[in-house]
């Protein structure tokens, strides 16, 4: 007999204290995984100086975590169904905490890269369980609100990483320097390991779910073939093997589709279940999230390096420059539901257009090597406002109507899109910046301007994609008679 996940309990069937405790534990864990995707950005100059690393190694230190995180997320979501979300979350949290300690004790660039991959493995096991546990713990309007907070955590953590990273590196507690950005996870992780077994709900393992090993291997190989040449190719002069890898990666996408169809044809569980892919607007939303986070992640990486290496800012000052963006993003991401529901659909593409305009303005302001002045700070704030108006409602629209039984697969797909976008953004925009920056102040300023213009163009493309996602979602919802709370 197939054991299905029981429906999410009614909001009045568990105390408010219990549900809030669950949300605090899982979102703190989620915040740590997202934070680690960006907190290292501000520490990059210190790592480069201390460990004598090159551009490719720096990109692997930043992106290696996200690569492992991204390629293993779908498998982590499926593992949660097989072993229960509670056990998988706790196991992933333990691996992540140990790997964070190892990163803080790393002795050279190779060991740091390896331990960063270890962090990614732990995060991939932990993060997909968060969305599923939200689906199981909350219902109705409470679920939509929890998903909105979740979406704000996912992207807000990237911004918080810039600020917190600067504070930690500048404080240099106990002479820890850049190592503190990793060691900060250890006490938090230990506290969560104590609380999680007492707070997280006990769920039933789904013995009918299988882990698609062939699909996982194919997806992992495809992502590595596409990302590694982008990260290492520039510094090595894009040798022949890099182009062969990229070509093989494109073919790998086709191979993955064929593998998934074959798995489904045999009656087994593919990584991307057809029922999940058919959820209203899910695929279009995943595509938009990949584009948005690609721009966002790449821009954060380049901006942090430019401020410290080219403008000479301290880690703390560089981190604080992102504060206006963090404030506006948080304000928009947590309060967008107060805007009339009739405007929600239009708000997403319009928010991305605002972000693109802010990036274009920054290209003009910073293109001559100027400091981050009042006008640039306003542009940062507008960029955060635009992303806040788009990101949270976009993800919430896609998730609010996903059945609980499919929550794990949906969370894996959307979270993978977020992480793959971040990897691609760091690799592509980082490579462009390092290629153009050169050794002079003028060339660095030109590189920054080019990256901002490219980011603006990519954000406009994401705006068009989001408009398509909203249209398809609305059409499919109307055909199925599905209306999510507050997401008309």
N, C-alpha and C positions, 0 to 999 in steps of 0.2 A: 504494500500500500504506500502511495506517495504521501510523504509528510509535508504538508504545506505550512508556511508561516501563518500563525493565527493573525487575524486582523488587529490593527493598532487599537489599543484599549481606548475606551471613551475617556474624555478628559476628566469626567467626574469619578472615574473608577480608581484613580490613584491620587494621592495627596499632592498639592502644589509643591510642597517641600521636596518630595521625592523626584518629581519631574524636573524641577529646577536643578537639583543635585546632579541628575543624569546629564542635563544639558551643560552644566558647568564643567563636569569632568571631560566629556567627549569634545567639547569645543576648546577647552584648554589644550588637549592633545592635538586637535586640529590646528590650533593657533601655532603650536610649536613647530609642526611640520611645515606650515606655510612660512613662518618666520625664518626658518633655516634656508628657505629658497632665496632670501634677499639680505639677511643680516650680514652675510659674508661679503657682500658688495663693498660696504664701507671699509671692511678690513683688508680688502685686496691690496692696496698699496703697502700696508704693513707686512702682509704675508710675502709680497714680492721682495721687499727689502730684507726680511729676516731669513727667508728660505732661498733667496736668489732664484726666483722662478721667472720663466718667460711667459709671453702672452698666451700660448697654447695651454701651458700648464695651469695658468690662472683661470682660463675658461673651463678647463676640466675640473678644477677645484670647485668652481661655482656651479657648472652644469652637470658634473658627474653625479651629484646628489639627485638632481632633477631627472637625469636620464634613468637611473635605477628606479626612482620613484614612479616615473611615467610608464615604463615598460612592464612593471610588475603590478600595477594598480588593478587591472582587470582580473588577474589571477588572485590578487588579495581579496577582491570583492567576492569571488567565487569561493575562496577558502573560508570566508566568513560564514557563508551559507552551510558549508560542509562541517565546520568545526564550531559553529556558533559565533556570532559577532562579539560576544563578551570575551571568549577565550582568545580570539584572533586579535582583538584590540589590545588586550593586556600583553600578549606575546610580542606584538609589534612595538608597543611602548617600551618593553624591556630591551629589545634589540636597539631601538632608536636611542635610548638613554645610554646604553653601554657604548655604542658607536660614537655618541657625542663626547663621552669621556675620552675615548681613544683619539678623536680629532684634536681635542685640547692638549693631548700629550704627544702629538705627531712630531717626528724628528726631521722629516724632510718632505719634499713635495710629493714624492711617490706614496709615502705612507699616508699623507693627508688625503690624496686622491682616493686611495683604497678605502680609508675609513669613511670618507664622504659617500662612497657607494654603499657602505654598510648602513649609514643613516638612511639612505634612500630605500633600502630593503625594509627597514623597520617602519618607515613612513608609509610604504606601499601596503603593508599589512594592517596598519592602524587606521589610516585615513578613510578607506572605503566604508568602514563599519559605522562611521559617524552619521552619514546620511541615512543609512538603514535604521540605526537606532532612533534617529529623530522620527522616521516614518512609523516606527513601532510604538514610540512613547507618546506622540502627540496626534491629535485628530482635528479636522476642520480648520477653523481660523487660527487655533493655537499652532497647528502644524505649519501653516503658511508663515506665521510670525517667526517660528523657530528656523524655518528654511531661509527666511530673509536675514536673520542674524548669522546663520551659517555662511550665506553668500558674502555678507559683509566681512566675516572673519577670513574667508579664503583670500580675498584681494586686499583687505585692510592689513592683514599680516605682512604682506609684501612691503607696504608703506611703513608699518611700525618697525620692520627690520632695519630700514635705513636709519631711523632715528635712534633706536635702541643700540644698534651696532656702533654708531658714533659715540654714544654715551659710554659704552663698555670699553671701547678701544682707548678713548681719551682718558677715562678714569684709571686705566692700567693698574687695577687692584692687584696687589702682591706681585707686581711686575709681570702680570699675565699677558698684557698687550692684546694681540689679536686672538690669542687662545681663549680669552674670556667669552667670545661670541659663541663658542661651542660649549664651554663649561657651564654657562648659565642654564643649559637644558637639564643638567644633572640633578640639582635639588628639586626642580619642578617635576622631572620625570619620576623621581623617587616618591614624592608626595602623591602623585597620581597613581603609582603602583600600589600604594597603601590604600587609597580611596576606591579605586576602580572595582576591586572584587566585592566591596561592600555596597556599592551604589548601582552598578550596571545591572540591568534586568537579566535574568536567566532565560535563555531562548532555546528552542528545540532545533537540533541539527537537522539539516535537510539531506537525508541520505540519498535522495533521488538526484541531487546535483553532482555533477562530475567536473573534474578539472581538465580543461581542454589543453593537454600537454603540447600537442603538435601546433595548435594555434598560438599558444604562448611562446613557443620557441620561434615560430615564424615571425610573430609580431616583434619580439625582442631583437632578432637578427635584422629585421627591416629597419627598425628605429636606429639601431647602432650604425648600420650601413649608411643611413642618411645624415646622422648627426656628427659622427666622429670625423668624417672628411671636412665638414664645415668648421669644426673646432680646430683641427690640426692643420688643415690644408694650407691656410694662408701663410703660417710661419714656415712651412716646409716648401713653399713655392708651388702648391697644388701639383704634386707629382702624379704620374699616371695612375697609381693605385687609388688615389682619391677620386678620380673621375670614374674609375671602374666600380668603386664602392657606391658612388651616387647612382650610377646606372643600375647596379644590382639592387639598390634600395628601391628604385622605382618599380623594377620587376617584382621585388618582394611584396609590394602593395598588391599587385595583381595575384601573386601566389597566395597571399593571406586570404584574399576574397575567395579563391578557389578552395582553399583548405577549409574555410568556415562553411562553405556550401556543402562540401563533402561530409563534414562532421554532422551538420544538420540533417543531411540526407540519410545518414545512418541512424537517425533517431537519438543522437547524443546531444549534449549541451555545448554549442559553440560559445566562444568568448562573447560574441555579440548576438544575443538571443533575438530572433525575428520579432517576438512580441514587444521587446524593449525598443528596437529600432522603429517599430511602428507607432510608438507613443507620439501624440500630437506635437509636432515641431521639434522633437528631440535632436534629430540629426542636424537640422539647420542651426539649432542652438549650439550644438557641439562645435560646428564649423566656426560660428561667430566667436565663441569663447576661445578657440584656438588662435584666431586672428587677434583678438583683443589682448590676450595674455602674451602673445608673441611680441606685440608692440610694447606692452607695458613692461615685461621682463627685460627685453633688450634695452629699452630706454633707461630703466633704473640702473642697469649694469654700466652703461656708457656714461651716464650722468655722474655716478659716484666716482668713477675713475677720473673723469674730466675735472671735477671740482677739486680733487686732492692732488692729482698729478700735474694738471695744467694751470689751475688757478691757485694752487698752494694752500688750500683750505685744510684745517685739521679735520680729523675724522668726526669730531663732535659738530663742528660748524657745517660740514658737508651733510651730516645727518639731519641737522636742524633745518636746513634749507627745504627739506621735504615736508616740514610741518604744515604749511598752508594746504598742501595737497592732501595730507592725512586728515586734517580737520574737515575740509569740505567733502572729502570722500565719505568719511564716517557719517557726517550729518545727512548727506543725501542717501547713503545706503541704508540707514536705519529709520529714515522718516518718509521714504518715497510712498509708502502706503497711505499716507495722509493726503496725497494728491488725488483728486477725483479719479475714480477707476476708469472713466471714459478716456482719460489721457494717458494711461499706462502704456498702451501699445505704441503710441507716437513718441513717448518719452525716451524709449530705448535708442532708436536711431538718432533722434535729436541730441541726446546726451553725447553720443559718439561724434557727431558733427562738431559739437562744442569742444570736445577733447582735441579733435584734429585742428580746429582753429587755434587753440591754445598752443599746440606744438608748432604750428606755423609761425605764430607770434614769437615763440622762444627761439626759433631758428633765426629770425631777424634780429632779436635782441642779443643773442649770444654769438652770432656769426663773426663778430669782430674781436672776439676774445674778451668781451666785457664781463665784469663781475655780476653776481646775482643780486640785482638791486630790487627796488620796490616793484617796478613793472614786471620783472621776471617772477617775483613772488606772487603777484596777482595772477600771472599766467599759470603758475604752478597750481594755484587754488582753483582756477577754471578747469584745468585738466583733471583734477581730482573730482570736481563737481560733476563734470560730464561723465566720467567713468562710474561714479557713484549712482548716477541716474540710470545708467545702462546695465551695469553688471548684476546687481542684486535682483532687480525685477526680471532680468533675462533668465537667470538660473531658477528663480522661484517659479516662473511661468512653466518652465519645462518639468519641474519636479513635483509641483503641487498635485497633479492628477495621476502620477505614476502609482500603480497598485503596490501595496506593501510587499507582495510576493516577488515583485520585479525591482524592488528598491536597490538591492545590491548591484544588479547589472547596470541599472541607470546611473547609480553613483559612480561605478567604475568607468563608464563611458565619458561622463561629463568631467570627472576629475582628471581622467587621462588627457582629455582635450586641453584642460587648463595647464597641466604639467608639460605636455608635448609642445604647446604653444610657447611656454616659458623657455624650454630648451632651445627651440628653433630661433626664438628672438635673441637669446644670448649669443648663440652661435653665429647667426647671420649679421645682426647689427653690430655685435662685438667685432666680427671679422672686418666689416666695412670700416669701423672706427680705427682699429689698429692698422689697417692698410693705408688709410689716408692721413692719420695723425702725424706721422713722421717725427721729426725731432725739434721742430720750431713751433713757436707760439702761434704763428699765423696758420700753419698747416693744421694744428690741433683745433683751432677755431673753425677752420673750413670743414674739418671732419665732423665736428659737433653740429654745424649747420646742416650738412648733408644728412646726417643720421636723423636729425629732427624732421627734416622734410620727408625723408623716407617713412618715418614713423607716422607723420601726418597722413601721407598717402595710404598707408596700410590701415590706419584708423578709419579713413573714409570708406575704404573697401569693407571694413567690418561693419560700418553703418549700413551700407547697402545690403550686406549679408543679414544683418539683424532685421532690417525691414522685411526681407524675404522670410526670415524665420518667424516673425510675428504674423505675417500674412498666412503662411502655411499652417501655423498653429491655430490661428483663428478659424481658418477654413475647415481644418480637420475637427476642431472642437464643435463647430456648428453642425457638421455632418454627423457627428457622434452624439450630439446633445450634451457635451461635457462643458461645464463651467467651473473653473477653479475659484476659490474664495479670493475676492479682491483682485482678480487678474483678468477682468473682462477686457 
